[in-house]
Amino acid sequence: MPDKATTGFMRSLCMGQIEQEVLFPFPVISPDQKEMLHDITGALEDLLGSHTEDFRQWDVDGDMPAEFIDQLKEFGLFSLIIPEAHGGMGLGNMAYSRTLQEVGRYDASVAVTIGAHSSIGMRGLLLFGTDEQKDRYLPKLASGELIAAFCLTEPGAGSDAAAIKTTAVRQGDHWILNGNKLWITNGGFAGFFTVFARTGTEGKHGKMTAFIVTRDMAGVSIGPHEEKMGLRASSTTTVQFDDVHIPTENVLAEPGMGFKVAMQILNSGRTGLGGGSVGGMKHLIELSTRQANERKTFGQPISSYGLVKEKIGRMVVDCYTSEAVVTMVGGLIDGGYKEYAVEAAISKVYATECLSRSADEALQIAGGNGFMREYPYERIVRDSRINRIFEGTNEILRLFIALTAINDVASQLKDLSAFMKGILNDPIKGFGVLSDYALKHAQLKTGFGGSAELHNLHEAIKPQADLFEDQTRYLAQAADRILRKHGKNIIGKQFATKRLADIMIDLFVMACTLSRVQASIDALGVEKASREIEILRVFTSDARVRIKRNFHQIDNNEDDLLKALAEDACEVERFRWDTI
Ligand SMILES: Cc1cc2nc3c(=O)[nH]c(=O)nc-3n(C[C@H](O)[C@H](O)[C@H](O)COP(=O)(O)OP(=O)(O)OC[C@H]3O[C@@H](n4cnc5c(N)ncnc54)[C@H](O)[C@@H]3O)c2cc1C
């Protein structure tokens, strides 16, 4: 697939340009992959449908039996994105994300076990591996003989990934690896580790390099299973490396490129987490609607009450719009676009927050039963909570989303360009994808003309398209205004940055939903697509209020007061005003 030249839909949008060709028509899964997905979905029902009670028990036990993991291997669930030539199923990103969606309907621990293997554990090998490395490892990864894990986090380095202390020192034809990794998913049974270590002394922390490490190498040891709030059946452990001798041919990409490797893995793996979140939401809608129809109060099923309908209606809107965004990002990757990091970050933030909200509301609809371990709701709330933390916390991703836009706008404002390097080197260096993507952006020649308007959308969704166009114009102005107001201090202005990110999130979700609904109108006609048009109307109407508030608060806010309260509380480390 040739690379497609685009500056990135959102980054262009922040400069007032709508690259409509990037998002329209709404991406569709190819017919052969669709057929494969039908087979997979049916077979997953057979494989996972019978384990409902087991999933509950394994959550209590905090364990997933080895025999069950063998069943996942036999099914081929570790081979999803591995090319057929290496024994895999060769699914594209859209089909992969859809498969995780199906798995996520049954159990989040299973989805994370498979997702950590494919989305992050072995993705570096797929993206950066040499032919020799791929030939050596991919067949074993496809069969599940080797399960993969991604080893970046350390006790002192989570969001600030560049602060890792694990080191690798070159000695002849080997690198000697030493260090400790924390909270590694699949650590308990993984045989293949993508490990990031500091090599060399350049820069503040020294450059980072990515290595393929296998469990049979002397000096690799695994800690005990962590007791967790959720995803209790999935394996999370420490992984320790003591004088591990890694042959030089196990370097992924080039020495010193590790940070870029880590960021690209995380960017391209985000459709997995998004897919799992959509699957979770679909399951919650099934549970909640059944519960709302069955449960009667005051002689009526609770589904007849407005306050319950409001919750279920919003769950539907959240699920539809999340699926639009996650599918779109998968489509961008499958379509050969290279600039999708901001869109992928938005899909992760949006889908994981929609899932959290849906899980909370589903539990509320179930009332007291929702709080009981006998029912699935509390487990789903516990399981879904981590999604806003791992693979980039939603706070760090919001900074990334907005600062990328600000950087692009700044690149256009020549008088401000001098301090941009300062911005790029600073606080979100851990997820400092900025430096990789943003600087070069302004110079990119895009294949698309871009325009400030959306063309050829159906009359039935014109009001929503108009709103999107209007808000886009304000977005570019707001990014410009924030930058001019705060100058190089923008890095410390996280309240403003977050508002810009939230506006960008709403606008991207709106654009993806417009695209999805337009595709349904094209395929089914307006009448049959009327429910979907209603979803678009609800989302757009809510988003309009949020966007307006965020724009307003960029200049009119009590940020300084709130900050002062936080600083005061952090100083005394307690609540000052007790009543006794
Ligand atoms: C169940 C589980 C599985 C995991 N699996 C893996 C895995 O397989 N591989 C792996 O490498 N890691 C894994 N992790 C680690 C995970 O990626 C990290 O927990 C995550 O990156 C956040 O890092 P942290 O926990 O150190 O939080 P911190 O970085 O300490 O952040 C704490 C809080 O501060 C906020 N914050 C931090 N910096 C800033 C800033 N500059 N501005 C504003 N807010 C900020 C964060 O958003 C967060 O709310 C896993 C974690 C868990 C719990």
The ligand as an SDF file (V2000), in Angstrom:
LIG
                    3D

 53 58  0  0  0  0  0  0  0  0999 V2000
   -2.9080   -3.4320   34.3800 C   0  0  0  0  0  0  0  0  0  0  0  0
   -1.7630   -2.6920   33.7550 C   0  0  0  0  0  0  0  0  0  0  0  0
   -1.1500   -3.2110   32.6250 C   0  0  0  0  0  0  0  0  0  0  0  0
   -0.0690   -2.5440   32.0490 C   0  0  0  0  0  0  0  0  0  0  0  0
    0.5790   -3.1070   30.9860 N   0  0  0  0  0  0  0  0  0  0  0  0
    1.7390   -2.5580   30.5420 C   0  0  0  0  0  0  0  0  0  0  0  0
    2.5360   -3.2350   29.5550 C   0  0  0  0  0  0  0  0  0  0  0  0
    2.1780   -4.3020   29.0500 O   0  0  0  0  0  0  0  0  0  0  0  0
    3.7130   -2.6610   29.1940 N   0  0  0  0  0  0  0  0  0  0  0  0
    4.1530   -1.4780   29.7230 C   0  0  0  0  0  0  0  0  0  0  0  0
    5.2330   -1.0160   29.3440 O   0  0  0  0  0  0  0  0  0  0  0  0
    3.4110   -0.8020   30.6590 N   0  0  0  0  0  0  0  0  0  0  0  0
    2.2370   -1.3360   31.0760 C   0  0  0  0  0  0  0  0  0  0  0  0
    1.4940   -0.6960   32.0440 N   0  0  0  0  0  0  0  0  0  0  0  0
    1.9510    0.6030   32.5530 C   0  0  0  0  0  0  0  0  0  0  0  0
    1.1080    1.7660   32.0580 C   0  0  0  0  0  0  0  0  0  0  0  0
    1.3560    1.9810   30.6980 O   0  0  0  0  0  0  0  0  0  0  0  0
    1.4290    2.9790   32.9460 C   0  0  0  0  0  0  0  0  0  0  0  0
    0.7960    2.7430   34.1720 O   0  0  0  0  0  0  0  0  0  0  0  0
    0.9770    4.2760   32.3230 C   0  0  0  0  0  0  0  0  0  0  0  0
    1.7890    4.6090   31.2420 O   0  0  0  0  0  0  0  0  0  0  0  0
    0.9880    5.4510   33.3150 C   0  0  0  0  0  0  0  0  0  0  0  0
    2.2150    5.5370   33.9580 O   0  0  0  0  0  0  0  0  0  0  0  0
    2.2690    5.6240   35.5680 P   0  0  0  0  0  0  0  0  0  0  0  0
    1.4160    4.5480   36.1120 O   0  0  0  0  0  0  0  0  0  0  0  0
    3.6970    5.6310   35.9600 O   0  0  0  0  0  0  0  0  0  0  0  0
    1.5960    6.9860   35.9230 O   0  0  0  0  0  0  0  0  0  0  0  0
    2.3240    8.4140   35.9970 P   0  0  0  0  0  0  0  0  0  0  0  0
    3.0940    8.6550   34.7700 O   0  0  0  0  0  0  0  0  0  0  0  0
    3.0310    8.5120   37.3090 O   0  0  0  0  0  0  0  0  0  0  0  0
    1.0770    9.3940   36.0210 O   0  0  0  0  0  0  0  0  0  0  0  0
    0.2830    9.5960   37.2000 C   0  0  0  0  0  0  0  0  0  0  0  0
   -0.7950   10.6280   36.8760 C   0  0  0  0  0  0  0  0  0  0  0  0
   -0.1840   11.8820   36.5460 O   0  0  0  0  0  0  0  0  0  0  0  0
   -0.6140   12.3180   35.2630 C   0  0  0  0  0  0  0  0  0  0  0  0
    0.5250   12.9630   34.5930 N   0  0  0  0  0  0  0  0  0  0  0  0
    1.7650   12.4770   34.4440 C   0  0  0  0  0  0  0  0  0  0  0  0
    2.5380   13.3440   33.7920 N   0  0  0  0  0  0  0  0  0  0  0  0
    1.7550   14.4110   33.4780 C   0  0  0  0  0  0  0  0  0  0  0  0
    1.9710   15.6420   32.7890 C   0  0  0  0  0  0  0  0  0  0  0  0
    3.1300   15.9470   32.1960 N   0  0  0  0  0  0  0  0  0  0  0  0
    0.9380   16.4950   32.6990 N   0  0  0  0  0  0  0  0  0  0  0  0
   -0.2640   16.2020   33.2360 C   0  0  0  0  0  0  0  0  0  0  0  0
   -0.5340   15.0650   33.8810 N   0  0  0  0  0  0  0  0  0  0  0  0
    0.4730   14.1730   34.0150 C   0  0  0  0  0  0  0  0  0  0  0  0
   -1.0520   11.0530   34.5410 C   0  0  0  0  0  0  0  0  0  0  0  0
   -1.9760   11.3200   33.5080 O   0  0  0  0  0  0  0  0  0  0  0  0
   -1.6620   10.2450   35.6770 C   0  0  0  0  0  0  0  0  0  0  0  0
   -2.9750   10.6500   35.9050 O   0  0  0  0  0  0  0  0  0  0  0  0
    0.3850   -1.3230   32.6100 C   0  0  0  0  0  0  0  0  0  0  0  0
   -0.2560   -0.7960   33.7440 C   0  0  0  0  0  0  0  0  0  0  0  0
   -1.3040   -1.4680   34.3240 C   0  0  0  0  0  0  0  0  0  0  0  0
   -1.9270   -0.8850   35.5640 C   0  0  0  0  0  0  0  0  0  0  0  0
  1  2  1  0
  2  3  1  0
  2 52  2  0
  3  4  2  0
  4  5  1  0
  4 50  1  0
  5  6  2  0
  6  7  1  0
  6 13  1  0
  7  8  2  0
  7  9  1  0
  9 10  1  0
 10 11  2  0
 10 12  1  0
 12 13  2  0
 13 14  1  0
 14 15  1  0
 14 50  1  0
 15 16  1  0
 16 17  1  0
 16 18  1  0
 18 19  1  0
 18 20  1  0
 20 21  1  0
 20 22  1  0
 22 23  1  0
 23 24  1  0
 24 25  2  0
 24 26  1  0
 24 27  1  0
 27 28  1  0
 28 29  2  0
 28 30  1  0
 28 31  1  0
 31 32  1  0
 32 33  1  0
 33 34  1  0
 33 48  1  0
 34 35  1  0
 35 36  1  0
 35 46  1  0
 36 37  1  0
 36 45  1  0
 37 38  2  0
 38 39  1  0
 39 40  1  0
 39 45  2  0
 40 41  1  0
 40 42  2  0
 42 43  1  0
 43 44  2  0
 44 45  1  0
 46 47  1  0
 46 48  1  0
 48 49  1  0
 50 51  2  0
 51 52  1  0
 52 53  1  0
M  END
$$$$
